[in-house]
């Protein structure tokens, strides 16, 4: 009976290892999606200047790893923008939720219009150049 339990433990560990390996391989194979999103962020940081929402310079924050925006505002921006990019939320919900969280400002409309204009035609795809 001890040998059976030992073999079951080995089998479970092997299954966990294979599942982790497959998960990692799946993430690695879809890296182009993350690269496309990062490229999208870099594009809007440059092409939507000044990319300011509320009082946060989001364009600067994108280019300088968060500098230029309050950390919680920048993290919220990244989360909402990722959802918008993937097609998980509508542009209207995106605008409303970020304005509620980051605040209103004279650059908000232009910044949102530019971000939305740079979205790819299909969610999660690289934008057309």
C-alpha positions as CSV (number, residue, x, y, z in Angstrom):
1,X,0.0,0.0,0.0
2,X,2.9,2.3,0.8
3,X,4.3,1.9,-2.8
4,X,0.9,2.8,-4.3
5,X,0.7,6.0,-2.2
6,X,4.3,6.8,-3.2
7,X,3.5,6.3,-6.9
8,X,0.3,8.4,-6.6
9,X,2.3,11.2,-5.0
10,X,4.9,11.0,-7.8
11,X,2.0,11.0,-10.4
12,X,0.4,14.1,-8.8
13,X,3.7,16.0,-8.8
14,X,4.3,15.1,-12.4
15,X,0.8,16.3,-13.3
16,X,1.3,19.5,-11.5
17,X,4.6,20.0,-13.2
18,X,3.2,19.3,-16.7
19,X,0.2,21.6,-16.0
20,X,2.6,24.4,-15.0
21,X,4.8,23.7,-18.0
22,X,1.8,23.9,-20.4
23,X,0.6,27.1,-18.7
24,X,4.1,28.6,-19.1
25,X,4.3,27.4,-22.8
26,X,0.8,28.9,-23.4
27,X,1.9,32.2,-22.0
28,X,5.1,32.2,-24.0
29,X,3.3,31.4,-27.2
30,X,0.9,34.3,-26.8
31,X,3.6,36.8,-26.0
32,X,2.9,38.7,-29.2
33,X,-0.4,39.8,-27.6
34,X,1.4,41.3,-24.7
35,X,3.9,42.8,-27.1
36,X,1.1,44.3,-29.1
37,X,-0.5,45.8,-26.0
38,X,2.9,47.2,-24.9
39,X,3.4,48.6,-28.4
40,X,-0.1,50.2,-28.2
41,X,0.8,51.9,-24.9
42,X,4.1,53.2,-26.3
43,X,2.3,54.5,-29.4
44,X,-0.4,56.4,-27.5
45,X,2.3,57.8,-25.1
46,X,4.0,59.4,-28.2
47,X,1.1,60.1,-30.6
48,X,-1.4,61.3,-28.0
49,X,0.8,64.0,-26.4
50,X,-0.2,65.5,-24.1
51,X,-1.8,62.3,-22.7
52,X,-3.2,63.7,-19.5
53,X,-6.1,62.4,-17.6
54,X,-7.2,64.3,-14.6
55,X,-4.0,65.7,-13.2
56,X,-1.8,62.7,-14.2
57,X,0.6,62.8,-17.1
58,X,-0.2,59.3,-18.3
59,X,2.1,59.6,-21.4
60,X,5.1,60.4,-19.2
61,X,4.1,57.6,-16.8
62,X,4.0,55.1,-19.7
63,X,7.4,56.1,-20.9
64,X,9.0,56.3,-17.5
65,X,7.6,53.3,-15.7
66,X,4.9,55.2,-13.7
67,X,6.6,58.5,-13.1
68,X,4.3,61.4,-13.7
69,X,1.2,59.8,-12.2
70,X,0.0,58.7,-8.8
71,X,0.7,55.0,-8.6
72,X,-2.9,54.0,-7.9
73,X,-4.1,56.2,-10.8
74,X,-1.5,54.7,-13.2
75,X,-2.3,51.1,-12.1
76,X,-6.0,51.9,-12.6
77,X,-5.3,53.4,-16.0
78,X,-3.3,50.3,-17.1
79,X,-6.0,47.9,-15.9
80,X,-8.8,49.8,-17.7
81,X,-6.8,50.3,-20.8
82,X,-5.9,46.7,-21.0
83,X,-9.6,45.8,-20.7
84,X,-10.4,48.3,-23.4
85,X,-7.7,47.0,-25.7
86,X,-8.9,43.4,-25.2
87,X,-12.5,44.4,-25.9
88,X,-13.6,43.7,-22.3
89,X,-15.1,47.2,-21.8
90,X,-16.7,49.7,-24.0
91,X,-15.1,53.1,-24.8
92,X,-17.9,54.8,-22.9
93,X,-17.4,52.7,-19.8
94,X,-13.6,53.3,-20.1
95,X,-14.0,57.1,-20.3
96,X,-16.5,57.2,-17.4
97,X,-14.6,54.9,-15.1
98,X,-11.3,56.6,-15.6
99,X,-12.8,60.1,-15.2
100,X,-14.4,59.0,-12.0
101,X,-11.2,57.5,-10.6
102,X,-8.6,60.0,-12.0
103,X,-10.7,63.1,-12.2
104,X,-11.8,65.5,-14.8
105,X,-9.5,67.8,-16.7
106,X,-9.2,69.9,-19.8
107,X,-7.2,67.2,-21.6
108,X,-9.4,64.3,-20.8
109,X,-11.6,64.4,-23.9
110,X,-8.6,64.7,-26.3
111,X,-6.7,62.0,-24.5
112,X,-9.6,59.6,-24.5
113,X,-10.4,60.4,-28.2
114,X,-6.8,59.7,-29.2
115,X,-6.5,56.5,-27.2
116,X,-9.7,55.1,-28.7
117,X,-8.7,56.2,-32.2
118,X,-5.5,54.1,-31.8
119,X,-7.4,50.9,-30.8
120,X,-6.9,48.0,-33.2
121,X,-10.0,47.2,-35.4
122,X,-10.2,43.8,-33.6
123,X,-9.6,43.6,-29.8
124,X,-6.2,42.3,-28.9
125,X,-4.7,42.8,-32.3
126,X,-1.9,45.2,-33.1
127,X,-3.2,48.5,-34.4
128,X,-2.9,49.2,-38.1
129,X,0.1,51.4,-38.9
